[in-house]
Amino acid sequence: MKHLGKIALSVAVIGAVVAALMVFGARLGLWEPITGLGLYRSYFNSLAMTVAGLGLLALVIHLVRKETSSAVLGGIAALVGVGLMVPMISSTINPPVRAAPINDITTDTDNPPAFVVLDDTRAGARTSLVYAGAELAAAQAAAYPDIAPLETDLDAGAAHARALEVAKAMGWDIVAEDKENYRFEATARTSVFYCADDVVVVVTPLEGGSRVDMRSVSRVGRSDQGVNAARIRDFQQRF
């Protein structure tokens, strides 16, 4: 028992490293984002509770045995475990709003921008880039009624250049650009799990300006948890 504190701290350190790999492993190129997401959903909470429980056990036992230094190690391990439990505790106290079960969001549901270069063979994709039609449009209207085209006083060429500038500033990987038709396609990555979402931006000339439409589609998952709508809002605000 005299080494339980050291064991608990070692487990806590290993647990923290494993937890970090679950979240950032895809960014490091260890696996596809869907793998990291699956590991997180299956094991993260259990890992956190194990670390916290072992640390607390070590703390109590060493305090009873009046082994102060070992008790400190157990306490540190317990704190690491509690830190790992923060997402679980937070979601229990403040349950997240359930997002609509859609992963394809566009500013124009009547004539959604089409992907020309990117297609269903893109790496790691489990979703289609073919727009799902009226049912999807209705679901988007109910969930995200604020998503709409962006109209600007800039002419089409200037708006296209500005849109491309914003996309690059947001860290998107520009896959293809068609300057003549004022459009480009890109891949964006989420900060957590590094999931890939595909984006197409199309600028249409208008009298006295232009209109910027876009579409953002997740490669995995039935629901995007609101990420694509948030991306469109962020893009429009920056524009």
PASEBA-1860 file (N, C-alpha, C; in nm, 3 decimals):
! residues 239
1> MKHLGKIA> 0.081/-0.121/0.000/0.000/0.000/0.000/0.085/0.127/0.000 ~ 0.210/0.117/0.045/0.290/0.238/0.061/0.324/0.303/-0.073 ~ 0.310/0.227/-0.182/0.341/0.283/-0.314/0.215/0.319/-0.393 ~ 0.099/0.312/-0.328/-0.027/0.336/-0.399/-0.032/0.478/-0.457 ~ 0.021/0.575/-0.383/0.021/0.712/-0.432/0.100/0.726/-0.561 ~ 0.218/0.662/-0.566/0.300/0.666/-0.686/0.229/0.597/-0.802 ~ 0.165/0.485/-0.770/0.092/0.411/-0.875/-0.023/0.497/-0.929 ~ -0.096/0.561/-0.837/-0.209/0.645/-0.877/-0.163/0.760/-0.965
9> LSVAVIGA> -0.052/0.822/-0.928/-0.001/0.934/-1.007/0.047/0.887/-1.144 ~ 0.110/0.772/-1.149/0.155/0.716/-1.277/0.035/0.689/-1.368 ~ -0.068/0.630/-1.309/-0.191/0.603/-1.386/-0.253/0.733/-1.434 ~ -0.249/0.837/-1.349/-0.306/0.967/-1.387/-0.231/1.028/-1.505 ~ -0.099/1.020/-1.501/-0.019/1.075/-1.610/-0.047/1.000/-1.740 ~ -0.047/0.867/-1.731/-0.076/0.786/-1.849/-0.218/0.815/-1.900 ~ -0.312/0.826/-1.806/-0.450/0.855/-1.843/-0.465/0.988/-1.913 ~ -0.393/1.089/-1.864/-0.399/1.222/-1.926/-0.343/1.217/-2.068
17> VVAALMVF> -0.235/1.142/-2.087/-0.176/1.129/-2.221/-0.273/1.057/-2.315 ~ -0.333/0.949/-2.266/-0.429/0.874/-2.347/-0.549/0.961/-2.383 ~ -0.597/1.039/-2.285/-0.711/1.128/-2.310/-0.676/1.231/-2.417 ~ -0.556/1.286/-2.409/-0.512/1.385/-2.508/-0.504/1.323/-2.647 ~ -0.458/1.198/-2.654/-0.449/1.130/-2.783/-0.588/1.105/-2.841 ~ -0.685/1.074/-2.756/-0.822/1.055/-2.804/-0.871/1.180/-2.877 ~ -0.840/1.295/-2.819/-0.889/1.422/-2.873/-0.805/1.472/-2.990 ~ -0.673/1.460/-2.978/-0.583/1.520/-3.077/-0.510/1.420/-3.165
25> GARLGLWE> -0.541/1.291/-3.151/-0.472/1.189/-3.230/-0.487/1.208/-3.379 ~ -0.605/1.249/-3.424/-0.626/1.271/-3.568/-0.541/1.387/-3.618 ~ -0.529/1.491/-3.537/-0.446/1.606/-3.576/-0.299/1.565/-3.590 ~ -0.258/1.466/-3.510/-0.121/1.416/-3.515/-0.101/1.312/-3.625 ~ -0.209/1.278/-3.694/-0.200/1.182/-3.803/-0.202/1.037/-3.759 ~ -0.246/1.010/-3.636/-0.245/0.873/-3.585/-0.362/0.791/-3.638 ~ -0.475/0.857/-3.664/-0.593/0.788/-3.712/-0.691/0.888/-3.771 ~ -0.799/0.835/-3.828/-0.904/0.921/-3.883/-0.983/0.984/-3.767
33> PITGLGLY> -1.040/1.103/-3.787/-1.117/1.169/-3.681/-1.228/1.082/-3.622 ~ -1.293/1.002/-3.705/-1.402/0.918/-3.657/-1.352/0.818/-3.554 ~ -1.227/0.774/-3.567/-1.168/0.681/-3.471/-1.150/0.748/-3.336 ~ -1.093/0.868/-3.337/-1.074/0.942/-3.212/-1.206/0.973/-3.145 ~ -1.305/1.010/-3.225/-1.438/1.040/-3.170/-1.499/0.917/-3.107 ~ -1.482/0.802/-3.173/-1.535/0.677/-3.119/-1.467/0.638/-2.989 ~ -1.334/0.654/-2.982/-1.260/0.624/-2.859/-1.305/0.715/-2.746 ~ -1.324/0.842/-2.778/-1.368/0.938/-2.676/-1.504/0.899/-2.620
41> RSYFNSLA> -1.598/0.872/-2.707/-1.734/0.838/-2.662/-1.737/0.708/-2.583 ~ -1.651/0.614/-2.619/-1.654/0.482/-2.555/-1.577/0.475/-2.424 ~ -1.466/0.549/-2.417/-1.375/0.526/-2.305/-1.337/0.649/-2.221 ~ -1.362/0.769/-2.270/-1.311/0.887/-2.200/-1.365/0.900/-2.058 ~ -1.496/0.890/-2.042/-1.554/0.906/-1.908/-1.509/0.796/-1.813 ~ -1.501/0.674/-1.863/-1.455/0.563/-1.778/-1.310/0.585/-1.736 ~ -1.228/0.633/-1.828/-1.089/0.663/-1.797/-1.079/0.770/-1.689 ~ -1.157/0.876/-1.704/-1.154/0.986/-1.608/-1.195/0.938/-1.469
49> MTVAGLGL> -1.302/0.859/-1.462/-1.350/0.812/-1.332/-1.251/0.715/-1.267 ~ -1.184/0.635/-1.350/-1.083/0.542/-1.297/-0.967/0.619/-1.235 ~ -0.918/0.720/-1.306/-0.807/0.802/-1.255/-0.848/0.873/-1.127 ~ -0.966/0.933/-1.126/-1.013/1.005/-1.008/-1.034/0.910/-0.890 ~ -1.094/0.795/-0.917/-1.121/0.699/-0.810/-0.995/0.642/-0.749 ~ -0.898/0.607/-0.832/-0.773/0.553/-0.781/-0.696/0.659/-0.702 ~ -0.698/0.782/-0.752/-0.631/0.890/-0.681/-0.694/0.916/-0.546 ~ -0.826/0.917/-0.542/-0.897/0.939/-0.415/-0.870/0.826/-0.317
57> LALVIHLV> -0.869/0.703/-0.367/-0.840/0.588/-0.281/-0.700/0.600/-0.221 ~ -0.604/0.636/-0.304/-0.466/0.653/-0.255/-0.459/0.764/-0.152 ~ -0.529/0.873/-0.178/-0.529/0.987/-0.085/-0.582/0.945/0.052 ~ -0.695/0.878/0.054/-0.757/0.838/0.181/-0.670/0.739/0.257 ~ -0.622/0.637/0.187/-0.540/0.534/0.253/-0.413/0.595/0.312 ~ -0.347/0.680/0.237/-0.222/0.739/0.287/-0.246/0.840/0.398 ~ -0.360/0.908/0.395/-0.392/0.998/0.506/-0.416/0.919/0.634 ~ -0.487/0.807/0.621/-0.513/0.722/0.738/-0.382/0.667/0.793
65> RKETSSAV> -0.290/0.633/0.704/-0.161/0.579/0.745/-0.060/0.690/0.779 ~ -0.105/0.816/0.766/-0.022/0.933/0.796/0.106/0.936/0.712 ~ 0.089/0.897/0.585/0.200/0.902/0.489/0.178/1.025/0.400 ~ 0.222/1.137/0.449/0.189/1.266/0.388/0.233/1.278/0.243 ~ 0.357/1.246/0.215/0.409/1.263/0.078/0.332/1.176/-0.022 ~ 0.301/1.054/0.018/0.225/0.965/-0.070/0.081/1.013/-0.084 ~ 0.027/1.072/0.024/-0.109/1.126/0.018/-0.116/1.241/-0.083 ~ -0.010/1.322/-0.086/-0.004/1.433/-0.182/-0.008/1.379/-0.325
73> LGGIAALV> 0.066/1.272/-0.350/0.067/1.213/-0.484/-0.073/1.163/-0.521 ~ -0.140/1.101/-0.424/-0.276/1.054/-0.448/-0.370/1.170/-0.475 ~ -0.351/1.280/-0.400/-0.434/1.398/-0.421/-0.416/1.458/-0.559 ~ -0.291/1.463/-0.605/-0.264/1.515/-0.739/-0.332/1.428/-0.845 ~ -0.321/1.297/-0.826/-0.385/1.204/-0.920/-0.536/1.224/-0.922 ~ -0.595/1.243/-0.803/-0.739/1.266/-0.794/-0.778/1.394/-0.867 ~ -0.697/1.499/-0.853/-0.726/1.625/-0.921/-0.719/1.610/-1.072 ~ -0.622/1.531/-1.119/-0.612/1.505/-1.263/-0.739/1.436/-1.311
81> GVGLMVPM> -0.784/1.337/-1.234/-0.905/1.265/-1.270/-1.027/1.355/-1.272 ~ -1.039/1.442/-1.171/-1.152/1.536/-1.167/-1.145/1.631/-1.286 ~ -1.023/1.673/-1.321/-1.008/1.759/-1.438/-1.057/1.691/-1.565 ~ -1.025/1.564/-1.578/-1.072/1.488/-1.695/-1.223/1.470/-1.694 ~ -1.282/1.475/-1.575/-1.426/1.456/-1.563/-1.506/1.583/-1.589 ~ -1.437/1.696/-1.606/-1.507/1.824/-1.624/-1.608/1.821/-1.739 ~ -1.574/1.768/-1.859/-1.675/1.764/-1.966/-1.800/1.686/-1.927 ~ -1.782/1.573/-1.858/-1.896/1.492/-1.816/-1.979/1.566/-1.712
89> ISSTINPP> -1.912/1.628/-1.615/-1.983/1.702/-1.511/-2.059/1.819/-1.572 ~ -1.993/1.890/-1.663/-2.054/2.007/-1.726/-2.178/1.969/-1.805 ~ -2.169/1.860/-1.882/-2.284/1.819/-1.963/-2.397/1.764/-1.878 ~ -2.364/1.716/-1.757/-2.468/1.668/-1.666/-2.542/1.785/-1.602 ~ -2.466/1.886/-1.561/-2.527/2.004/-1.498/-2.602/2.088/-1.600 ~ -2.540/2.109/-1.715/-2.601/2.188/-1.823/-2.607/2.104/-1.950 ~ -2.709/2.018/-1.963/-2.717/1.932/-2.081/-2.717/2.015/-2.209 ~ -2.635/1.978/-2.306/-2.630/2.054/-2.432/-2.761/2.040/-2.508
97> VRAAPIND> -2.797/2.146/-2.579/-2.918/2.143/-2.661/-2.896/2.043/-2.775 ~ -2.993/1.956/-2.793/-2.980/1.855/-2.898/-2.988/1.921/-3.036 ~ -2.883/1.905/-3.115/-2.879/1.965/-3.248/-2.962/1.884/-3.346 ~ -3.007/1.950/-3.451/-3.084/1.881/-3.554/-2.999/1.771/-3.619 ~ -3.060/1.658/-3.653/-2.984/1.546/-3.712/-2.953/1.567/-3.860 ~ -2.886/1.679/-3.889/-2.847/1.710/-4.026/-2.700/1.753/-4.027 ~ -2.635/1.736/-4.140/-2.492/1.769/-4.147/-2.455/1.839/-4.277 ~ -2.555/1.896/-4.345/-2.535/1.964/-4.473/-2.613/2.095/-4.468
105> ITTDTDNP> -2.541/2.207/-4.452/-2.606/2.336/-4.434/-2.567/2.430/-4.548 ~ -2.665/2.503/-4.601/-2.640/2.593/-4.712/-2.719/2.722/-4.697 ~ -2.669/2.828/-4.758/-2.740/2.956/-4.755/-2.852/2.959/-4.857 ~ -2.854/2.864/-4.949/-2.958/2.859/-5.052/-3.010/2.717/-5.065 ~ -3.121/2.689/-4.998/-3.176/2.554/-5.001/-3.255/2.527/-5.129 ~ -3.293/2.634/-5.202/-3.364/2.615/-5.328/-3.269/2.574/-5.440 ~ -3.151/2.633/-5.438/-3.050/2.602/-5.540/-2.914/2.590/-5.470 ~ -2.894/2.485/-5.392/-2.771/2.473/-5.312/-2.647/2.467/-5.400
113> PAFVVLDD> -2.541/2.538/-5.363/-2.416/2.532/-5.439/-2.368/2.387/-5.451 ~ -2.330/2.350/-5.572/-2.286/2.212/-5.596/-2.135/2.202/-5.591 ~ -2.087/2.088/-5.546/-1.944/2.060/-5.548/-1.908/2.005/-5.685 ~ -1.799/2.055/-5.742/-1.756/2.012/-5.875/-1.631/1.925/-5.865 ~ -1.537/1.965/-5.783/-1.411/1.891/-5.768/-1.421/1.788/-5.657 ~ -1.462/1.830/-5.540/-1.480/1.735/-5.429/-1.600/1.646/-5.458 ~ -1.588/1.518/-5.423/-1.698/1.425/-5.446/-1.704/1.322/-5.334 ~ -1.785/1.220/-5.353/-1.807/1.121/-5.247/-1.688/1.029/-5.225
121> TRAGARTS> -1.582/1.044/-5.303/-1.461/0.962/-5.283/-1.361/1.032/-5.191 ~ -1.395/1.150/-5.139/-1.300/1.223/-5.054/-1.264/1.140/-4.931 ~ -1.142/1.157/-4.883/-1.086/1.072/-4.777/-1.172/1.072/-4.651 ~ -1.202/0.951/-4.603/-1.272/0.935/-4.476/-1.418/0.973/-4.479 ~ -1.473/1.000/-4.597/-1.612/1.047/-4.605/-1.712/0.934/-4.584 ~ -1.810/0.962/-4.500/-1.921/0.869/-4.480/-2.054/0.936/-4.512 ~ -2.047/1.053/-4.572/-2.166/1.125/-4.614/-2.153/1.160/-4.761 ~ -2.266/1.192/-4.823/-2.268/1.225/-4.965/-2.272/1.377/-4.984
129> LVYAGAEL> -2.215/1.423/-5.095/-2.221/1.565/-5.130/-2.341/1.595/-5.220 ~ -2.421/1.493/-5.248/-2.545/1.514/-5.323/-2.650/1.568/-5.227 ~ -2.705/1.686/-5.256/-2.801/1.749/-5.165/-2.925/1.663/-5.151 ~ -2.974/1.650/-5.028/-3.083/1.557/-4.998/-3.222/1.610/-5.031 ~ -3.234/1.735/-5.075/-3.361/1.784/-5.123/-3.450/1.853/-5.022 ~ -3.582/1.848/-5.049/-3.680/1.926/-4.973/-3.683/1.890/-4.824 ~ -3.667/1.763/-4.793/-3.671/1.721/-4.652/-3.557/1.785/-4.573 ~ -3.438/1.786/-4.631/-3.323/1.849/-4.566/-3.344/2.000/-4.556
137> AAAQAAAY> -3.397/2.060/-4.661/-3.421/2.204/-4.661/-3.518/2.243/-4.550 ~ -3.622/2.163/-4.532/-3.720/2.191/-4.427/-3.658/2.176/-4.288 ~ -3.576/2.074/-4.271/-3.509/2.053/-4.142/-3.415/2.169/-4.110 ~ -3.344/2.218/-4.212/-3.254/2.331/-4.189/-3.332/2.457/-4.154 ~ -3.442/2.481/-4.224/-3.523/2.600/-4.198/-3.576/2.601/-4.055 ~ -3.610/2.482/-4.005/-3.661/2.473/-3.868/-3.551/2.491/-3.765 ~ -3.432/2.438/-3.795/-3.322/2.441/-3.698/-3.241/2.569/-3.704 ~ -3.219/2.620/-3.825/-3.132/2.736/-3.843/-3.197/2.838/-3.937
145> PDIAPLET> -3.305/2.902/-3.894/-3.378/2.994/-3.982/-3.298/3.119/-4.020 ~ -3.190/3.146/-3.948/-3.110/3.266/-3.976/-3.010/3.248/-4.089 ~ -2.987/3.125/-4.130/-2.888/3.101/-4.236/-2.945/3.147/-4.370 ~ -2.880/3.246/-4.430/-2.929/3.306/-4.554/-2.811/3.355/-4.637 ~ -2.835/3.386/-4.765/-2.727/3.437/-4.850/-2.674/3.570/-4.797 ~ -2.551/3.602/-4.834/-2.488/3.728/-4.797/-2.483/3.818/-4.920 ~ -2.547/3.935/-4.911/-2.543/4.030/-5.021/-2.446/4.142/-4.986 ~ -2.369/4.186/-5.084/-2.266/4.286/-5.062/-2.263/4.387/-5.176
153> DLDAGAAH> -2.211/4.505/-5.147/-2.195/4.608/-5.250/-2.075/4.579/-5.341 ~ -1.990/4.487/-5.301/-1.873/4.452/-5.383/-1.917/4.385/-5.512 ~ -1.844/4.412/-5.621/-1.874/4.339/-5.743/-1.831/4.194/-5.727 ~ -1.869/4.109/-5.820/-1.846/3.965/-5.804/-1.698/3.930/-5.789 ~ -1.613/3.995/-5.868/-1.470/3.967/-5.859/-1.413/4.003/-5.724 ~ -1.449/4.121/-5.674/-1.399/4.165/-5.544/-1.457/4.079/-5.432 ~ -1.583/4.041/-5.445/-1.646/3.957/-5.342/-1.580/3.819/-5.339 ~ -1.549/3.766/-5.457/-1.480/3.637/-5.464/-1.344/3.645/-5.396
161> ARALEVAK> -1.271/3.751/-5.424/-1.139/3.769/-5.363/-1.150/3.782/-5.212 ~ -1.250/3.857/-5.168/-1.271/3.875/-5.024/-1.310/3.743/-4.959 ~ -1.398/3.667/-5.022/-1.440/3.538/-4.968/-1.321/3.443/-4.955 ~ -1.236/3.443/-5.055/-1.117/3.357/-5.053/-1.023/3.400/-4.941 ~ -1.010/3.529/-4.921/-0.926/3.582/-4.814/-0.977/3.539/-4.677 ~ -1.108/3.547/-4.659/-1.169/3.507/-4.532/-1.150/3.357/-4.509 ~ -1.171/3.278/-4.613/-1.155/3.132/-4.601/-1.014/3.096/-4.556 ~ -0.915/3.161/-4.615/-0.776/3.133/-4.577/-0.749/3.177/-4.434
169> AMGWDIVA> -0.808/3.291/-4.394/-0.790/3.340/-4.257/-0.852/3.245/-4.156 ~ -0.956/3.172/-4.198/-1.022/3.075/-4.110/-0.950/2.940/-4.110 ~ -0.841/2.931/-4.186/-0.762/2.809/-4.186/-0.810/2.700/-4.280 ~ -0.898/2.734/-4.373/-0.947/2.633/-4.466/-0.840/2.597/-4.568 ~ -0.842/2.473/-4.611/-0.752/2.425/-4.716/-0.824/2.440/-4.850 ~ -0.779/2.533/-4.933/-0.845/2.558/-5.061/-0.812/2.443/-5.156 ~ -0.915/2.371/-5.196/-0.897/2.253/-5.282/-0.902/2.290/-5.429 ~ -0.992/2.381/-5.465/-1.007/2.421/-5.605/-1.064/2.562/-5.613
177> EDKENYRF> -1.021/2.637/-5.715/-1.071/2.773/-5.735/-1.101/2.794/-5.882 ~ -1.217/2.855/-5.909/-1.257/2.890/-6.045/-1.288/3.040/-6.046 ~ -1.187/3.119/-6.081/-1.202/3.265/-6.077/-1.305/3.315/-6.177 ~ -1.313/3.249/-6.292/-1.406/3.294/-6.396/-1.550/3.280/-6.352 ~ -1.579/3.177/-6.275/-1.716/3.155/-6.228/-1.734/3.195/-6.082 ~ -1.634/3.262/-6.026/-1.641/3.317/-5.890/-1.679/3.211/-5.787 ~ -1.605/3.102/-5.786/-1.636/2.995/-5.692/-1.507/2.925/-5.647 ~ -1.514/2.864/-5.530/-1.403/2.781/-5.484/-1.455/2.675/-5.388
185> EATARTSV> -1.378/2.568/-5.375/-1.410/2.460/-5.282/-1.296/2.446/-5.183 ~ -1.330/2.409/-5.061/-1.228/2.401/-4.956/-1.265/2.295/-4.854 ~ -1.168/2.259/-4.771/-1.191/2.167/-4.660/-1.155/2.239/-4.531 ~ -1.248/2.239/-4.437/-1.225/2.301/-4.306/-1.212/2.190/-4.202 ~ -1.140/2.218/-4.095/-1.120/2.120/-3.988/-1.172/2.176/-3.857 ~ -1.237/2.090/-3.778/-1.282/2.132/-3.646/-1.163/2.135/-3.551 ~ -1.169/2.223/-3.452/-1.056/2.236/-3.358/-1.043/2.113/-3.271 ~ -1.155/2.051/-3.235/-1.154/1.929/-3.155/-1.180/1.809/-3.246
193> FYCADDVV> -1.101/1.707/-3.232/-1.108/1.583/-3.310/-1.063/1.599/-3.455 ~ -1.045/1.723/-3.501/-0.990/1.750/-3.634/-1.077/1.691/-3.745 ~ -1.208/1.692/-3.725/-1.299/1.639/-3.826/-1.300/1.729/-3.949 ~ -1.307/1.668/-4.066/-1.306/1.743/-4.192/-1.448/1.773/-4.238 ~ -1.471/1.898/-4.277/-1.597/1.940/-4.337/-1.564/2.005/-4.470 ~ -1.646/1.982/-4.571/-1.620/2.036/-4.704/-1.710/2.156/-4.732 ~ -1.651/2.258/-4.793/-1.720/2.385/-4.814/-1.709/2.427/-4.960 ~ -1.819/2.480/-5.013/-1.816/2.541/-5.146/-1.875/2.681/-5.132
201> VVVTPLEG> -1.808/2.778/-5.195/-1.852/2.917/-5.192/-1.870/2.964/-5.336 ~ -1.986/3.024/-5.364/-2.018/3.071/-5.499/-2.067/3.215/-5.491 ~ -2.011/3.302/-5.575/-2.051/3.442/-5.580/-2.131/3.465/-5.708 ~ -2.247/3.529/-5.695/-2.333/3.559/-5.809/-2.341/3.709/-5.830 ~ -2.312/3.758/-5.951/-2.321/3.903/-5.977/-2.465/3.952/-5.965 ~ -2.482/4.068/-5.904/-2.611/4.133/-5.893/-2.597/4.277/-5.940 ~ -2.708/4.339/-5.970/-2.703/4.481/-6.007/-2.661/4.562/-5.885 ~ -2.548/4.629/-5.894/-2.500/4.710/-5.784/-2.425/4.632/-5.678
209> GSRVDMRS> -2.389/4.508/-5.707/-2.315/4.430/-5.608/-2.310/4.283/-5.642 ~ -2.318/4.198/-5.542/-2.313/4.053/-5.565/-2.371/3.980/-5.445 ~ -2.391/3.852/-5.464/-2.447/3.766/-5.359/-2.351/3.650/-5.336 ~ -2.323/3.624/-5.209/-2.231/3.516/-5.172/-2.310/3.403/-5.109 ~ -2.307/3.287/-5.173/-2.371/3.167/-5.118/-2.264/3.067/-5.081 ~ -2.296/2.984/-4.985/-2.201/2.881/-4.945/-2.275/2.759/-4.890 ~ -2.200/2.652/-4.884/-2.255/2.525/-4.833/-2.144/2.454/-4.758 ~ -2.176/2.401/-4.641/-2.078/2.332/-4.558/-2.133/2.195/-4.521
217> VSRVGRSD> -2.055/2.090/-4.550/-2.101/1.952/-4.532/-1.999/1.871/-4.452 ~ -2.045/1.803/-4.348/-1.957/1.719/-4.267/-1.928/1.587/-4.338 ~ -1.808/1.535/-4.318/-1.773/1.407/-4.381/-1.825/1.288/-4.301 ~ -1.844/1.306/-4.171/-1.890/1.197/-4.087/-2.000/1.248/-3.994 ~ -2.081/1.155/-3.945/-2.181/1.188/-3.845/-2.316/1.224/-3.904 ~ -2.421/1.180/-3.838/-2.557/1.214/-3.882/-2.591/1.357/-3.846 ~ -2.544/1.402/-3.729/-2.564/1.539/-3.686/-2.428/1.608/-3.675 ~ -2.423/1.733/-3.720/-2.296/1.807/-3.711/-2.286/1.887/-3.582
225> QGVNAARI> -2.386/1.873/-3.493/-2.388/1.946/-3.366/-2.383/2.098/-3.387 ~ -2.435/2.143/-3.499/-2.442/2.286/-3.525/-2.314/2.348/-3.579 ~ -2.213/2.265/-3.606/-2.082/2.317/-3.648/-2.090/2.387/-3.784 ~ -2.161/2.329/-3.879/-2.165/2.389/-4.013/-2.238/2.523/-4.014 ~ -2.348/2.532/-3.941/-2.419/2.660/-3.932/-2.332/2.765/-3.865 ~ -2.261/2.724/-3.760/-2.171/2.818/-3.690/-2.060/2.864/-3.783 ~ -2.011/2.775/-3.868/-1.904/2.811/-3.962/-1.954/2.915/-4.062 ~ -2.075/2.895/-4.112/-2.132/2.990/-4.207/-2.151/3.127/-4.142
233> RDFQQRF> -2.202/3.128/-4.019/-2.220/3.256/-3.948/-2.085/3.326/-3.929 ~ -1.985/3.250/-3.890/-1.852/3.306/-3.866/-1.796/3.364/-3.996 ~ -1.810/3.290/-4.104/-1.761/3.336/-4.234/-1.829/3.467/-4.273 ~ -1.960/3.472/-4.260/-2.033/3.592/-4.300/-1.998/3.711/-4.213 ~ -1.980/3.687/-4.085/-1.943/3.796/-3.995/-1.805/3.851/-4.030 ~ -1.711/3.762/-4.059/-1.576/3.805/-4.096/-1.576/3.879/-4.231 ~ -1.661/3.831/-4.322/-1.669/3.893/-4.454/-1.711/4.039/-4.443
END
